[in-house]
Amino acid sequence: MTASIDELSVNAADRDRAEVRQLVENWVVWRDAGDWDRFRTVWHDDGRMMATWCQASADGFIEASRAGWDKGVSILHFLGGHASDIVGDRAIAQTKMTISQRALVHGVAVDVVCTGRFYDFLEKREGQWGMVLRQPIYEKDRMDPIDPAARLELDRNLLERFPEGYRHLAYLQTGIGYEVKGDMPGLKGPEVQALYARGKAWLSGGSPD
């Protein structure tokens, strides 16, 4: 029995959504495993990453991630719910995530866990979905000493320099030598509203910038 045009369209849409989700999952698995060659395959050549500690091209981000990996920087990711809006060969994907980073803060070993979303600009080129821009949204975070009996006193002035959604993550990253971007989008506010507007423009054929 021959499939109808509507059935073919639904199958194609389902396939695109599955491929987008698979790409998002591959990003996390391969990046956290240090599988840099396969990690590069999730990006288009003009792909860019906007993280608190690194804003760079895909190749620049991979180089910085590899350098951090070699120095013992510990950053891991975990994914949750996912939704994607797909229009033709373009997509905006949002995926709930946590970023977990372990380091010494004032001589005390801590874990910082930041909850948010990956907000991804994707495009299908020559039949292959790839990432054009990843902009995380940072919703809330916390810092916990690994030893619950340890005493840790933070510099309140430094902590409050950063937005509420990632201030503990920024505090840790600043302490280990990174220059942290101070205006990343959070759960609410003009930064995240501007990001949503860029997402709508992307789906309508505009630039991700």
N, C-alpha and C positions, 0 to 999 in steps of 0.2 A: 504493500500500500504506500503510495507516494505522500510524503509529508506536505502539508499546506504551507503557504508562505508565512502565515502567522506562527505555525509550529516551528518553522526554521528560524524565525526571528527570535522566538523565546529560547530556543536551544542555543543560538549564538549569544544572546544576552547572558544566559546562565554560564556559558563557557567563559565569557569575558569576566564575569564576577568571580568565578573560581580561579581564573588565572591571576587576577588582581590580588585576591586573598593569598594565593600561593606565593606571589612575589613578596608581599608584606611579611609573610612568615619566613621565607628564605632570608630576607634581610637580617632578621634577628638571629636566626640559627647560625648563619655563616659568619656574621660579624662577631657574635659572642664566642664562636669557636676559633676565631682567628684564621678562617678559611678565606684568605684575601682574594685569591684568584676567582673563586665562585662568587664571593661578595661583589666583585666588580661587575658581574653579569646582570645584577638587578638594576643597574643604572644605565641610562642613556649617556652618550658621550658628553653632553652638555649638562648632566645632572649636577645638582648642588645640594649640600646639606647645611641646615641651620641648627646647630646645637648650642647649648649655653657656652661650651668651652671651645668650639670650633665652628667657624662659618667659612665654608670653602667649597671648591668644586668636588665632585665625587672622588677624583684622583687625590686631591689635597686632603680630603677627609680620610681616605684609606691610608694615606701616608702617615697622617697624624695619629690615627688609631693604631697602626702598626708600631709606631714609635712608642706610644703609651703602653701598648701590650708588652713590648720588649723591656720597658722600665718597670713593669709590674703594676701598672694602673689597672684597677679592677672595676669595670663597669659592665653590668649585665642587664638584660631586658626580659620582660615577660609580657605576653600579649593576652588581651581579653576580647570583648565584643568588637564586632567589625561591621561597618556599613560603607557602601560605595555608591556614588552617583556617577553614572556612565552616560555620556552623550557622544555617539559616534566613536571616534578613536581617542577620546579624552575621558579622564576619570578623576574624580576627587574621592580619596579613600580616607576614612577616619577609623582608627583602631585604638581601643583602650589599651593602655600599657602602663607598666611600672619600670622605672630606671632605678637600679640598685648599685650604689657605689660604696666601696670599702676603702678606708684610708686612716691615717693618723691625723687627729685634730688636737693640737696642743699636747701632743705626746700620748693621746688616748685613742685606741683603736675604736672606730665607730662604723656603723652602717647608716647610710642615708638612703631612704626610699622615697622616690618622687612618683606620684600618680598623675597621669595625664592622658593625652591622646597623640598619636602620630597623625598629622594632617598632611596627606601626600597628593602631589600633583603628578599624574601619570599620563602617559600617551602610548598608543599602539603605533609603532613604526615598522613597516615591512612585515606586518603580522605578529610583531613581538611587543608585548607590554614592557615598559621600563619606567623607572623613576626619573622625573625631571626636577622635582624639588621636594624635599622632606622638611617640614616645619613642625616640630613638636609644639604642643600646647601643654603648659605646665600648670596643673590644677592645685596640688597641695603636696607638701613633703614633710618629713620628720627626720631627726637624727637621734640615734640610740647607741650608747656605748655597748660594745660587744660584751664587756664585763659589767653586769648591772650594778656592781658595787663601786665602779669607778666614778670619780668626781670630774666633771667637765664644766668649765665656765666659759661661755662664749662672749666675744666682744659684741655688745649689743649694737654699737654704731655700725660695725661692719655688717652684721646680720641684717639690719634694717635698711641697708643700702639697696637691697635686692627685692624684687616683687615677692609677695607672700607665697606664690605658687612654687617657687624653687629657691627660696633664700637659704635653706640649709645645704642644699646641693651646691649652690654658688659659694657659700662659705667654705665648704670642704675643697672645692675646686680651686678657689682663690688661694687657699692655704698650701696647695701642692704646686702652685706656680702658673696656673692658667689665668688668662685675662677673660673674665666672664662677661658676656653680653647682658646688659642690664634692662632691656626692654622687650623681653620675649612675651608672647601672648599667654594669658592665663585663662581661667574659667570665664571671667567677665572682663569688660573694659574695652576701650577703644582699639587696643592692639588686636584682640581676637576678632572684633567686629570688622576691622580692616582686612584681616586674613580671610574671613568668610566672604567678603566682597571680592577679594582676589580669586577665591575659588569659583564663585559664580562667573566671573569674567573669563576664567580659564575654560570653563565648560562652554562658553559662548564663542570661543576662538581667540581670546585675548592672551596676554602675556602672564606668566606666573608672578611677575614683579609688581 
